[in-house]
């Protein structure tokens, strides 16, 4: 496959997944902001969300004072934010349009319809009327995109690059949200009973990655930070966990390997093995923040290696 075609497929998937992840984070922050808390705690929650996406500096530059309304506008449709939901869905559509001949008609029409519908929804004020319903729509369109790909496309290299982009982006996001939320938890939702506070806080985090019901099924017990970390890092049967994402990355790399990708496969295999054979107690002793920071650095490096071996060079 031509590297330019692979590049468009890879980034089409990454941008679609990024839009979904942003919608998830925003929706959970809205739900959490409804809990009893001080104005300072509420602002800290929104700042933490901007920090997850490394957008705090850009937001402060354009808006100054922080408000819920401005954060939503910045993260959903502000043209100055290249990581906004609108920008991501636009980039996903543009990358899809560039490789229409590689995609099935259903996949292209899904991407195109998502972009057109989003413009209509924003113009009619759907975000202001019911933010949660709007974010559910974004998540649904992302699910639909993946489903149409699986249901209509030949399972060749094109699908492998789409899956590679999806799960690399998902791993990065899961690590970011777990890291930020884990270390902010002690200060979250002040003013209510600590046990209730922890339940609502960790339940919100789990819901942001569609993990609440899965947690209940797996552990059948009270929600604890240690088990949340284990579920989102080391459970291969949890679809959005770091290990599950790396399972998919390894499988995709095996299907697209070329003469130059051996070192990249080894690099990815080491990262995968470190998760597969890890123990949550050892991770917590070492330090969760340090472990996740290292993981994010390695995921970033893996993305660079994939670009070097398969995609259009960035420089």
C-alpha positions as a Markdown table, in Angstrom:
| # | Residue | x | y | z |
|---|---|---|---|---|
| 1 | Unk | 0.0 | 0.0 | 0.0 |
| 2 | Unk | 1.2 | 3.5 | -0.8 |
| 3 | Unk | 2.4 | 5.3 | 2.3 |
| 4 | Unk | 0.2 | 8.3 | 1.6 |
| 5 | Unk | -2.9 | 6.1 | 1.5 |
| 6 | Unk | -1.8 | 4.4 | 4.7 |
| 7 | Unk | -1.3 | 7.8 | 6.3 |
| 8 | Unk | -4.8 | 9.0 | 5.4 |
| 9 | Unk | -6.4 | 5.8 | 6.8 |
| 10 | Unk | -4.3 | 5.9 | 10.0 |
| 11 | Unk | -5.2 | 9.6 | 10.7 |
| 12 | Unk | -8.9 | 9.2 | 9.7 |
| 13 | Unk | -9.1 | 6.6 | 12.5 |
| 14 | Unk | -7.1 | 8.6 | 15.0 |
| 15 | Unk | -9.2 | 11.7 | 14.5 |
| 16 | Unk | -12.5 | 9.8 | 14.8 |
| 17 | Unk | -11.3 | 8.2 | 18.0 |
| 18 | Unk | -10.0 | 11.5 | 19.4 |
| 19 | Unk | -13.4 | 13.2 | 18.8 |
| 20 | Unk | -15.1 | 10.3 | 20.7 |
| 21 | Unk | -12.6 | 10.5 | 23.6 |
| 22 | Unk | -13.0 | 14.3 | 23.9 |
| 23 | Unk | -16.8 | 13.8 | 24.0 |
| 24 | Unk | -16.4 | 11.2 | 26.7 |
| 25 | Unk | -14.3 | 13.5 | 28.9 |
| 26 | Unk | -16.5 | 16.5 | 28.5 |
| 27 | Unk | -19.6 | 14.5 | 29.3 |
| 28 | Unk | -18.1 | 13.1 | 32.5 |
| 29 | Unk | -17.0 | 16.6 | 33.5 |
| 30 | Unk | -20.5 | 17.9 | 33.1 |
| 31 | Unk | -21.9 | 15.1 | 35.2 |
| 32 | Unk | -19.3 | 15.6 | 37.9 |
| 33 | Unk | -19.8 | 19.4 | 38.0 |
| 34 | Unk | -23.4 | 18.7 | 39.1 |
| 35 | Unk | -22.2 | 17.2 | 42.4 |
| 36 | Unk | -21.9 | 19.4 | 45.6 |
| 37 | Unk | -18.5 | 21.1 | 45.4 |
| 38 | Unk | -16.9 | 24.5 | 45.7 |
| 39 | Unk | -16.4 | 26.8 | 42.7 |
| 40 | Unk | -12.7 | 26.2 | 43.1 |
| 41 | Unk | -13.1 | 22.5 | 42.9 |
| 42 | Unk | -15.3 | 22.8 | 39.8 |
| 43 | Unk | -12.8 | 25.0 | 38.1 |
| 44 | Unk | -10.0 | 22.6 | 39.0 |
| 45 | Unk | -12.0 | 19.8 | 37.3 |
| 46 | Unk | -12.3 | 21.7 | 34.0 |
| 47 | Unk | -8.6 | 22.7 | 34.2 |
| 48 | Unk | -7.7 | 19.0 | 34.7 |
| 49 | Unk | -9.6 | 18.1 | 31.6 |
| 50 | Unk | -7.8 | 20.8 | 29.6 |
| 51 | Unk | -4.5 | 19.4 | 31.0 |
| 52 | Unk | -5.4 | 15.9 | 29.8 |
| 53 | Unk | -5.4 | 17.2 | 26.2 |
| 54 | Unk | -2.4 | 19.5 | 26.8 |
| 55 | Unk | -4.6 | 22.5 | 25.9 |
| 56 | Unk | -4.5 | 24.6 | 29.0 |
| 57 | Unk | -2.0 | 27.1 | 27.6 |
| 58 | Unk | -3.9 | 27.5 | 24.4 |
| 59 | Unk | -7.2 | 28.0 | 26.2 |
| 60 | Unk | -5.7 | 30.6 | 28.6 |
| 61 | Unk | -4.2 | 32.5 | 25.6 |
| 62 | Unk | -7.6 | 32.8 | 23.9 |
| 63 | Unk | -10.0 | 33.1 | 26.8 |
| 64 | Unk | -8.3 | 34.2 | 29.9 |
| 65 | Unk | -10.8 | 33.5 | 32.7 |
| 66 | Unk | -12.1 | 29.9 | 32.8 |
| 67 | Unk | -15.8 | 29.1 | 32.6 |
| 68 | Unk | -17.7 | 26.0 | 31.8 |
| 69 | Unk | -19.3 | 27.6 | 28.7 |
| 70 | Unk | -16.0 | 28.7 | 27.3 |
| 71 | Unk | -14.3 | 25.3 | 27.9 |
| 72 | Unk | -17.2 | 23.5 | 26.1 |
| 73 | Unk | -17.0 | 26.0 | 23.2 |
| 74 | Unk | -13.2 | 25.6 | 23.0 |
| 75 | Unk | -13.3 | 21.8 | 23.1 |
| 76 | Unk | -16.2 | 21.3 | 20.8 |
| 77 | Unk | -16.0 | 23.9 | 17.9 |
| 78 | Unk | -13.4 | 26.6 | 18.4 |
| 79 | Unk | -11.5 | 26.9 | 15.1 |
| 80 | Unk | -8.4 | 27.9 | 17.0 |
| 81 | Unk | -8.3 | 24.5 | 18.7 |
| 82 | Unk | -7.1 | 21.8 | 16.2 |
| 83 | Unk | -8.1 | 19.1 | 18.8 |
| 84 | Unk | -11.8 | 20.2 | 19.1 |
| 85 | Unk | -14.5 | 17.8 | 18.2 |
| 86 | Unk | -15.4 | 19.8 | 15.1 |
| 87 | Unk | -11.8 | 19.9 | 14.0 |
| 88 | Unk | -11.3 | 16.2 | 14.5 |
| 89 | Unk | -14.4 | 15.2 | 12.6 |
| 90 | Unk | -13.4 | 17.6 | 9.8 |
| 91 | Unk | -10.0 | 16.1 | 9.6 |
| 92 | Unk | -11.4 | 12.5 | 9.7 |
| 93 | Unk | -13.7 | 13.4 | 6.8 |
| 94 | Unk | -10.9 | 15.1 | 4.8 |
| 95 | Unk | -8.6 | 12.1 | 5.2 |
| 96 | Unk | -11.5 | 9.8 | 4.2 |
| 97 | Unk | -12.2 | 11.9 | 1.1 |
| 98 | Unk | -8.6 | 11.6 | 0.1 |
| 99 | Unk | -8.8 | 7.8 | 0.0 |
| 100 | Unk | -12.4 | 7.3 | -1.1 |
| 101 | Unk | -11.3 | 4.6 | -3.6 |
| 102 | Unk | -9.9 | 2.5 | -0.8 |
| 103 | Unk | -13.0 | 2.8 | 1.4 |
| 104 | Unk | -16.4 | 1.3 | 0.8 |
| 105 | Unk | -19.3 | 3.6 | -0.1 |
| 106 | Unk | -20.8 | 3.0 | 3.3 |
| 107 | Unk | -17.7 | 4.0 | 5.2 |
| 108 | Unk | -17.3 | 7.3 | 3.2 |
| 109 | Unk | -21.0 | 8.1 | 3.5 |
| 110 | Unk | -20.8 | 7.6 | 7.3 |
| 111 | Unk | -17.9 | 9.9 | 7.7 |
| 112 | Unk | -19.5 | 12.5 | 5.4 |
| 113 | Unk | -22.9 | 12.3 | 7.1 |
| 114 | Unk | -21.3 | 12.7 | 10.5 |
| 115 | Unk | -19.6 | 16.0 | 9.5 |
| 116 | Unk | -22.7 | 17.4 | 7.8 |
| 117 | Unk | -24.9 | 16.4 | 10.8 |
| 118 | Unk | -22.5 | 17.9 | 13.3 |
| 119 | Unk | -22.6 | 21.3 | 11.5 |
| 120 | Unk | -26.4 | 21.2 | 11.6 |
| 121 | Unk | -26.5 | 20.3 | 15.2 |
| 122 | Unk | -24.1 | 23.1 | 16.3 |
| 123 | Unk | -26.0 | 25.6 | 14.1 |
| 124 | Unk | -29.3 | 24.6 | 15.8 |
| 125 | Unk | -27.8 | 25.0 | 19.3 |
| 126 | Unk | -27.8 | 21.3 | 20.3 |
| 127 | Unk | -24.7 | 21.7 | 22.4 |
| 128 | Unk | -26.3 | 24.5 | 24.5 |
| 129 | Unk | -29.7 | 22.8 | 24.8 |
| 130 | Unk | -28.4 | 19.4 | 26.0 |
| 131 | Unk | -24.6 | 18.9 | 26.0 |
| 132 | Unk | -24.8 | 15.3 | 27.2 |
| 133 | Unk | -27.1 | 14.3 | 24.4 |
| 134 | Unk | -24.8 | 15.9 | 21.9 |
| 135 | Unk | -21.8 | 14.0 | 23.3 |
| 136 | Unk | -23.8 | 10.8 | 23.2 |
| 137 | Unk | -24.4 | 11.5 | 19.5 |
| 138 | Unk | -20.6 | 12.0 | 18.9 |
| 139 | Unk | -19.9 | 8.7 | 20.6 |
| 140 | Unk | -22.6 | 6.9 | 18.6 |
| 141 | Unk | -21.2 | 8.2 | 15.3 |
| 142 | Unk | -17.7 | 6.9 | 16.3 |
| 143 | Unk | -19.2 | 3.5 | 17.1 |
| 144 | Unk | -21.1 | 3.6 | 13.8 |
| 145 | Unk | -17.9 | 4.4 | 11.9 |
| 146 | Unk | -16.0 | 1.4 | 13.4 |
| 147 | Unk | -19.0 | -0.9 | 12.9 |
| 148 | Unk | -19.3 | 0.0 | 9.2 |
| 149 | Unk | -15.6 | -0.5 | 8.7 |
| 150 | Unk | -15.8 | -4.0 | 10.2 |
| 151 | Unk | -19.0 | -4.9 | 8.5 |
| 152 | Unk | -18.2 | -3.7 | 4.9 |
| 153 | Unk | -14.5 | -3.5 | 4.3 |
| 154 | Unk | -12.2 | -6.3 | 3.1 |
| 155 | Unk | -9.9 | -7.2 | 5.9 |
| 156 | Unk | -6.7 | -6.2 | 4.3 |
| 157 | Unk | -4.0 | -3.7 | 5.0 |
| 158 | Unk | -6.4 | -0.8 | 4.9 |
| 159 | Unk | -8.4 | -2.1 | 7.8 |
| 160 | Unk | -5.1 | -2.8 | 9.7 |
| 161 | Unk | -4.0 | 0.8 | 9.4 |
| 162 | Unk | -7.5 | 2.0 | 10.5 |
| 163 | Unk | -7.3 | -0.3 | 13.6 |
| 164 | Unk | -3.7 | 0.8 | 14.3 |
| 165 | Unk | -4.7 | 4.4 | 14.4 |
| 166 | Unk | -7.8 | 3.7 | 16.5 |
| 167 | Unk | -6.0 | 1.8 | 19.2 |
| 168 | Unk | -2.9 | 3.9 | 19.4 |
| 169 | Unk | -5.1 | 6.9 | 20.0 |
| 170 | Unk | -7.3 | 5.1 | 22.5 |
| 171 | Unk | -4.2 | 3.9 | 24.5 |
| 172 | Unk | -2.9 | 7.4 | 24.7 |
| 173 | Unk | -6.2 | 8.8 | 25.9 |
| 174 | Unk | -6.9 | 6.1 | 28.5 |
| 175 | Unk | -3.4 | 6.7 | 30.0 |
| 176 | Unk | -3.9 | 10.4 | 30.1 |
| 177 | Unk | -7.3 | 10.4 | 31.8 |
| 178 | Unk | -6.3 | 7.7 | 34.3 |
| 179 | Unk | -3.1 | 9.7 | 35.2 |
| 180 | Unk | -4.8 | 13.0 | 35.7 |
| 181 | Unk | -8.0 | 11.7 | 37.4 |
| 182 | Unk | -6.1 | 9.4 | 39.7 |
| 183 | Unk | -3.9 | 12.2 | 41.1 |
| 184 | Unk | -6.7 | 14.7 | 41.4 |
| 185 | Unk | -9.1 | 12.3 | 43.2 |
| 186 | Unk | -8.1 | 13.4 | 46.7 |
| 187 | Unk | -9.3 | 16.9 | 46.1 |
| 188 | Unk | -12.3 | 16.0 | 44.0 |
| 189 | Unk | -15.9 | 16.7 | 44.9 |
| 190 | Unk | -15.3 | 18.1 | 48.4 |
| 191 | Unk | -18.1 | 18.9 | 50.7 |
| 192 | Unk | -19.7 | 15.4 | 50.8 |
| 193 | Unk | -19.0 | 12.2 | 52.7 |
| 194 | Unk | -15.5 | 10.8 | 51.6 |
| 195 | Unk | -17.0 | 7.4 | 50.8 |
| 196 | Unk | -19.7 | 8.9 | 48.7 |
| 197 | Unk | -17.2 | 11.3 | 47.1 |
| 198 | Unk | -14.9 | 8.4 | 46.1 |
| 199 | Unk | -17.8 | 6.4 | 44.7 |
| 200 | Unk | -19.1 | 9.2 | 42.5 |
| 201 | Unk | -15.6 | 10.2 | 41.4 |
| 202 | Unk | -14.4 | 6.8 | 40.4 |
| 203 | Unk | -17.8 | 5.9 | 38.9 |
| 204 | Unk | -17.6 | 9.0 | 36.7 |
| 205 | Unk | -14.1 | 8.0 | 35.6 |
| 206 | Unk | -15.3 | 4.5 | 34.8 |
| 207 | Unk | -18.2 | 5.8 | 32.8 |
| 208 | Unk | -15.9 | 8.0 | 30.8 |
| 209 | Unk | -14.3 | 4.8 | 29.4 |
| 210 | Unk | -17.5 | 2.7 | 29.3 |
| 211 | Unk | -16.2 | 0.7 | 32.2 |
| 212 | Unk | -18.7 | 1.1 | 35.0 |
| 213 | Unk | -20.8 | -2.0 | 34.2 |
| 214 | Unk | -17.6 | -3.9 | 33.4 |
| 215 | Unk | -16.1 | -3.1 | 36.8 |
| 216 | Unk | -19.2 | -4.3 | 38.5 |
| 217 | Unk | -19.2 | -7.6 | 36.6 |
| 218 | Unk | -15.5 | -8.2 | 37.1 |
| 219 | Unk | -15.0 | -7.2 | 40.8 |
| 220 | Unk | -18.6 | -7.3 | 42.2 |
| 221 | Unk | -17.4 | -5.0 | 45.1 |
| 222 | Unk | -16.9 | -1.5 | 46.1 |
| 223 | Unk | -15.0 | 0.7 | 43.7 |
| 224 | Unk | -11.4 | 1.3 | 44.7 |
| 225 | Unk | -8.7 | 3.3 | 42.9 |
| 226 | Unk | -6.4 | 0.3 | 42.8 |
| 227 | Unk | -8.9 | -1.8 | 41.0 |
| 228 | Unk | -9.9 | 1.0 | 38.6 |
| 229 | Unk | -6.2 | 1.3 | 37.7 |
| 230 | Unk | -5.9 | -2.5 | 37.2 |
| 231 | Unk | -9.0 | -2.6 | 35.0 |
| 232 | Unk | -7.9 | 0.3 | 32.8 |
| 233 | Unk | -4.3 | -0.8 | 32.5 |
| 234 | Unk | -3.9 | -4.6 | 32.8 |
| 235 | Unk | -7.2 | -6.3 | 31.8 |
| 236 | Unk | -7.0 | -7.6 | 28.3 |
| 237 | Unk | -10.8 | -8.2 | 28.3 |
| 238 | Unk | -11.6 | -4.5 | 29.0 |
| 239 | Unk | -11.9 | -2.9 | 25.5 |
| 240 | Unk | -10.4 | 0.5 | 26.4 |
| 241 | Unk | -7.6 | -0.8 | 28.7 |
| 242 | Unk | -4.0 | -0.1 | 27.9 |
| 243 | Unk | -3.3 | -3.9 | 27.5 |
| 244 | Unk | -6.3 | -4.4 | 25.2 |
| 245 | Unk | -5.2 | -1.5 | 23.0 |
| 246 | Unk | -1.7 | -2.9 | 22.8 |
| 247 | Unk | -3.1 | -6.3 | 21.9 |
| 248 | Unk | -4.7 | -4.7 | 18.9 |
| 249 | Unk | -1.6 | -2.6 | 18.0 |
| 250 | Unk | 0.6 | -5.7 | 18.0 |
| 251 | Unk | -1.9 | -7.7 | 15.8 |
| 252 | Unk | -2.1 | -4.8 | 13.3 |
| 253 | Unk | 1.6 | -4.4 | 13.1 |
| 254 | Unk | 2.0 | -8.1 | 12.4 |
| 255 | Unk | -0.4 | -7.7 | 9.4 |
| 256 | Unk | 1.4 | -4.7 | 7.8 |
| 257 | Unk | 5.0 | -5.5 | 8.6 |
| 258 | Unk | 7.6 | -4.6 | 6.0 |
| 259 | Unk | 11.4 | -4.9 | 5.7 |
| 260 | Unk | 11.9 | -1.7 | 7.7 |
| 261 | Unk | 9.5 | -2.4 | 10.6 |
| 262 | Unk | 11.3 | -5.1 | 12.6 |
| 263 | Unk | 12.6 | -2.6 | 15.2 |
| 264 | Unk | 9.2 | -1.0 | 15.6 |
| 265 | Unk | 7.6 | -4.4 | 16.2 |
| 266 | Unk | 10.2 | -5.2 | 18.8 |
| 267 | Unk | 9.6 | -1.8 | 20.5 |
| 268 | Unk | 5.9 | -2.4 | 20.5 |
| 269 | Unk | 6.3 | -5.9 | 21.7 |
| 270 | Unk | 8.4 | -4.8 | 24.7 |
| 271 | Unk | 5.7 | -2.2 | 25.7 |
| 272 | Unk | 3.0 | -4.9 | 25.3 |
| 273 | Unk | 5.0 | -7.4 | 27.4 |
| 274 | Unk | 5.5 | -4.9 | 30.2 |
| 275 | Unk | 1.8 | -4.5 | 30.5 |
| 276 | Unk | 0.9 | -8.2 | 29.9 |
| 277 | Unk | 3.1 | -9.4 | 32.7 |
| 278 | Unk | 2.7 | -6.5 | 35.1 |
| 279 | Unk | 1.2 | -6.6 | 38.5 |
| 280 | Unk | -0.9 | -3.7 | 39.8 |
| 281 | Unk | 0.7 | -3.8 | 43.3 |
| 282 | Unk | 4.2 | -3.5 | 41.8 |
| 283 | Unk | 3.0 | -0.6 | 39.6 |
| 284 | Unk | 1.6 | 1.3 | 42.6 |
| 285 | Unk | 4.8 | 0.7 | 44.5 |
| 286 | Unk | 6.8 | 2.1 | 41.7 |
| 287 | Unk | 4.3 | 5.0 | 41.3 |
| 288 | Unk | 1.3 | 5.1 | 39.0 |
| 289 | Unk | 2.2 | 8.6 | 37.7 |
| 290 | Unk | 5.7 | 7.5 | 36.8 |
| 291 | Unk | 4.4 | 4.4 | 35.1 |
| 292 | Unk | 1.8 | 6.2 | 33.0 |
| 293 | Unk | 4.2 | 9.0 | 32.1 |
| 294 | Unk | 6.7 | 6.5 | 30.8 |
| 295 | Unk | 3.9 | 4.7 | 28.9 |
| 296 | Unk | 2.8 | 8.0 | 27.3 |
| 297 | Unk | 6.4 | 8.7 | 26.2 |
| 298 | Unk | 6.7 | 5.2 | 24.7 |
| 299 | Unk | 3.4 | 5.5 | 22.9 |
| 300 | Unk | 4.5 | 8.8 | 21.4 |
| 301 | Unk | 7.7 | 7.2 | 20.3 |
| 302 | Unk | 5.8 | 4.2 | 18.9 |
| 303 | Unk | 3.7 | 6.6 | 16.8 |
| 304 | Unk | 6.8 | 8.3 | 15.5 |
| 305 | Unk | 8.3 | 4.9 | 14.5 |
| 306 | Unk | 5.1 | 3.9 | 12.8 |
| 307 | Unk | 5.1 | 7.1 | 10.8 |
| 308 | Unk | 8.8 | 6.5 | 9.9 |
| 309 | Unk | 8.2 | 2.9 | 8.7 |
| 310 | Unk | 4.8 | 3.1 | 7.0 |
| 311 | Unk | 3.4 | 6.6 | 6.7 |
| 312 | Unk | 4.2 | 10.0 | 5.1 |
| 313 | Unk | 7.2 | 11.5 | 7.0 |
| 314 | Unk | 6.2 | 14.5 | 9.2 |
| 315 | Unk | 9.4 | 16.4 | 8.5 |
